[in-house]
Amino acid sequence: MDQKTRPRKGQTGRTGRKAPVCPPIGVLLRYGERTVRVIAEASGQRVIIESVDEDGRTFRSTVKWANLVRLEGQLF
């Protein structure tokens, strides 16, 4: 038997971290100081978000899931 491929006793081979989860489509989140809406899932743990700039124009960009934060308290 090849002992190198089997995990040691007491180890499951998993790390203590949870796997990141893509935010649901349509949810409102915080990206920096902006409030954004998730439009679609992209590759590489990224999502496409939509936000409004100071002039009222909407634009889309791609950001990593880790940089999105839940909204705190009230929206406005």
C-alpha positions in Angstrom: 0.0 0.0 0.0 1.1 3.5 -0.7 1.0 5.4 2.6 1.7 8.8 1.0 -1.7 9.2 -0.6 -3.7 8.4 2.5 -4.4 11.1 5.1 -2.9 10.7 8.5 -5.0 9.4 11.4 -7.2 12.2 12.7 -6.9 14.3 9.5 -9.7 14.4 7.0 -7.7 16.3 4.3 -9.9 19.3 4.6 -8.9 22.8 5.7 -10.8 24.7 8.3 -12.1 27.3 5.9 -15.6 27.4 4.4 -15.8 27.4 0.6 -16.8 30.8 -0.7 -20.4 31.1 -2.0 -21.5 33.2 -4.8 -24.1 35.8 -3.8 -27.6 35.4 -5.2 -28.5 37.2 -8.4 -30.4 40.4 -7.7 -29.2 40.9 -4.2 -28.1 44.4 -3.0 -24.6 44.6 -1.5 -22.0 47.1 -0.5 -18.8 47.4 -2.7 -16.6 50.0 -1.1 -18.8 53.0 -0.6 -21.2 52.1 -3.4 -24.4 50.1 -3.1 -24.5 47.6 -5.9 -26.8 44.9 -7.3 -25.5 41.5 -8.4 -26.4 40.9 -12.1 -24.6 37.6 -13.0 -22.0 35.2 -11.9 -18.7 35.3 -13.8 -15.7 33.0 -13.7 -12.9 32.9 -11.1 -15.1 33.7 -8.0 -16.2 36.9 -9.6 -19.7 38.5 -10.2 -20.9 41.2 -12.5 -22.4 44.1 -10.5 -24.4 47.1 -11.6 -24.2 50.5 -9.8 -25.1 54.1 -10.4 -22.5 56.9 -10.5 -22.9 60.5 -9.3 -24.4 61.6 -12.7 -27.1 58.9 -12.5 -25.6 56.7 -15.2 -25.7 52.9 -14.6 -22.6 50.9 -15.3 -21.5 47.3 -14.9 -18.2 45.9 -13.6 -16.7 42.6 -12.5 -15.5 42.2 -8.9 -14.5 39.4 -6.7 -17.0 37.9 -4.2 -14.7 38.6 -1.3 -14.9 42.4 -1.9 -18.7 42.4 -1.5 -20.2 43.1 1.9 -23.8 42.8 3.2 -25.7 46.0 3.7 -25.8 47.3 7.3 -29.1 48.5 8.8 -31.1 50.8 6.5 -30.5 51.3 2.8 -31.1 55.1 2.8 
